[in-house]
């Protein structure tokens, strides 16, 4: 698999969005930059914040979520990288906080930032780390993703951010497939139940009672 050269975290710029559900991609990238000892620099012409390390570029688009591809697409082409070398970290309402899932390709699944990336990269074939933020339920979707996490969700959120950080590091040091093997949720195998056909113990058929000798007079077979 191609070596990861760009890691993109999706989110919205501005202090008012920093702790919202939609910004978990930014949260993971901030942790990753700290872990690698990298400093962020804002580049207005390139529409993003960037942190550069040996063989890796971290990117936080400053275009707002729906136009994320406008930052990443030109950057990928400038460095002559392939979409498979761009790892994207984003929020996903399909599963709860505390859960991350890695996939190598796929549709946007309703995530507008990913939709923009597909359009600007010209391909769906780029790896993603999807960080669960929980379903909207009865809430309006926009209000949900631009809202914060509840106190009860803070612990599982931190767990998922840490898992996404470790998966990102594994993708850099090894490759994305190795990270997917390690950090995707393991499917619980159901034990195979051997079908046993129970048979009733063989029983002797009840013996019919012997007929008693009839005491009724026998009809004579001699012609009269």
GUROSE-225220 format. One record per residue (C-alpha): x, y negated, z negated. Coordinates in steps of 0.5 Angstrom, whole numbers, padded with zeros to 4 digits, always signed. Last residue first. Layout:
<recs>
XYZ...
</recs>
This chain:
<recs>
-0149+0164-0017-0143+0162-0014-0137+0163-0018-0133+0156-0020-0136+0156-0026-0136+0149-0029-0132+0148-0035-0135+0148-0042-0133+0141-0046-0128+0142-0051-0123+0138-0047-0115+0140-0048-0113+0133-0051-0109+0129-0046-0102+0127-0048-0101+0120-0050-0098+0115-0045-0091+0114-0046-0090+0107-0047-0085+0105-0042-0078+0105-0046-0075+0098-0047-0069+0095-0043-0067+0089-0047-0070+0082-0044-0066+0079-0039-0063+0072-0040-0060+0069-0034-0054+0065-0036-0052+0059-0032-0045+0056-0034-0046+0049-0036-0041+0045-0033-0038+0040-0038-0040+0033-0035-0034+0029-0033-0034+0022-0036-0031+0017-0030-0025+0013-0032-0026+0006-0032-0021+0003-0027-0015+0001-0031-0010+0006-0029-0011+0009-0022-0013+0002-0020-0007-0001-0023-0003+0005-0019-0007+0003-0013-0005-0004-0013+0002-0003-0013+0008-0002-0018+0011-0009-0021+0006-0014-0018+0000-0009-0019+0002-0007-0026+0002-0014-0028-0005-0015-0025-0008-0009-0029-0005-0011-0035-0008-0018-0035-0015-0015-0033-0014-0011-0039-0013-0017-0043-0018-0021-0040-0023-0015-0041-0021-0014-0048-0022-0022-0050-0029-0022-0047-0031-0016-0051-0029-0020-0057-0032-0026-0055-0039-0023-0053-0042-0023-0060-0041-0031-0060-0044-0032-0054-0041-0033-0047-0041-0040-0044-0046-0042-0038-0044-0044-0031-0045-0036-0029-0052-0036-0033-0055-0043-0031-0053-0041-0023-0057-0034-0024-0063-0037-0027-0064-0033-0034-0069-0027-0034-0063-0022-0034-0057-0026-0032-0053-0020-0032-0046-0019-0036-0040-0022-0035-0036-0017-0032-0029-0018-0029-0028-0016-0022-0020-0015-0020-0020-0015-0013-0016-0012-0007-0016-0015+0000-0020-0012+0006-0026-0016+0007-0023-0020+0013-0022-0026+0016-0018-0030+0011-0022-0036+0011-0029-0032+0012-0028-0027+0007-0025-0032+0002-0031-0036+0002-0036-0030+0001-0031-0028-0005-0032-0035-0008-0040-0034-0007-0040-0028-0011-0047-0024-0008-0043-0018-0007-0038-0021-0003-0037-0014+0001-0032-0009+0000-0024-0008+0000-0019-0005-0005-0023-0005-0011-0021-0005-0019-0027-0006-0024-0027-0009-0031-0031-0008-0037-0031-0012-0044-0036-0017-0042-0042-0013-0038-0043-0010-0031-0046-0013-0024-0045-0020-0026-0038-0020-0023-0033-0025-0025-0027-0026-0020-0019-0024-0020-0017-0024-0012-0010-0020-0010-0008-0022-0003-0003-0018+0000-0008-0014+0003-0010-0020+0007-0004-0020+0010+0002-0025+0009+0005-0030+0014+0007-0035+0009+0003-0041+0012-0003-0036+0014-0004-0034+0007-0004-0041+0005-0008-0043+0010-0013-0038+0008-0013-0039+0000-0015-0046-0001-0021-0047+0004-0022-0040+0002-0024-0042-0005-0030-0047-0002-0036-0044-0006-0032-0044-0013-0030-0051-0013-0024-0053-0009-0019-0053-0014-0016-0046-0012-0012-0043-0018-0006-0039-0014-0001-0035-0017+0005-0034-0012+0009-0028-0013+0016-0025-0010+0020-0028-0016+0015-0033-0020+0011-0039-0017+0005-0043-0021+0000-0046-0016-0006-0051-0018-0010-0052-0011-0013-0056-0006-0006-0056-0001-0006-0063+0000-0007-0064-0008-0002-0059-0010-0002-0059-0018+0004-0055-0021+0003-0050-0026+0009-0047-0030+0011-0040-0030+0013-0036-0036+0011-0029-0034+0006-0028-0039+0004-0035-0040+0003-0035-0032-0001-0028-0033-0005-0031-0039-0007-0037-0035-0009-0033-0029-0014-0029-0033-0017-0035-0035-0018-0038-0028-0021-0031-0026-0026-0032-0032-0028-0038-0030-0035-0036-0027-0037-0034-0034-0036-0041-0037-0030-0043-0042-0026-0048-0037-0032-0051-0034-0033-0058-0037-0026-0058-0037-0025-0059-0030-0024-0054-0024-0029-0048-0022-0027-0041-0022-0023-0036-0018-0016-0033-0020-0012-0032-0014-0006-0027-0014-0001-0028-0008+0005-0023-0006+0002-0016-0007+0006-0011-0004+0002-0007+0002+0000+0000+0000
</recs>
